[in-house]
């Protein structure tokens, strides 16, 4: 006998509600991550010497973990100790990532909350 078959109606309702919230939360996180990725692409600095947009185009979303999205920039540069993320250097010189996040934090929260179904 499956676990779900042994639950009473109120337990089934709670289980189904919990599942719906998890699914809609992750949908909201996906939408918010895509929104933030777009904002980071807009606000990322260009390489003024080469007019390159390689850094701007390297924003990625890691969806590996449940209920969490990690945004990162995959552009790497050489250093004496090996390759390091270019974003580490640029954020020290010109904090565009923190500013972008702070500027749209309320919008990100709204995107997530608007997706959650109770």
C-alpha positions, 0 to 999 in steps of 0.5 A, a space after each residue: 500500500 502506498 503512503 498516499 493511500 494511507 493518509 486521511 483527507 486533511 493530510 492529503 490536502 496538506 501534502 498537495 498544498 505543500 507540493 503545489 507551493 514547491 512547484 510554484 516556488 521553483 517556477 518563480 525562482 526560474 523567472 526571477 533568475 532569468 529576470 536578474 540575468 537579463 539585468 546583469 547582462 544590461 549592466 555588465 561593463 563592456 571591454 572598451 578596448 576591443 568593444 567585446 561583449 564576451 563578459 556580458 554574454 557569459 551569465 549563467 544560471 545554476 539550477 542544480 539545487 532545490 529551491 535555489 538559483 545561483 547566477 554566475 559569470 563563466 568568463 575566466 581570465 588568467 592569473 599567476 595562480 591559474 584562471 579566476 572568474 573575471 567577475 571577481 576582478 570587475 566587481 572590485 573595480 566597479 560593483 555592478 553585480 551588487 548594485 544590479 541586485 539591490 536595484 531590482 530586489 523588490 521586483 525579484 521578490 514580486 516575481 517569486 511571490 506572484 508565482 506561488 500558489 496556495 
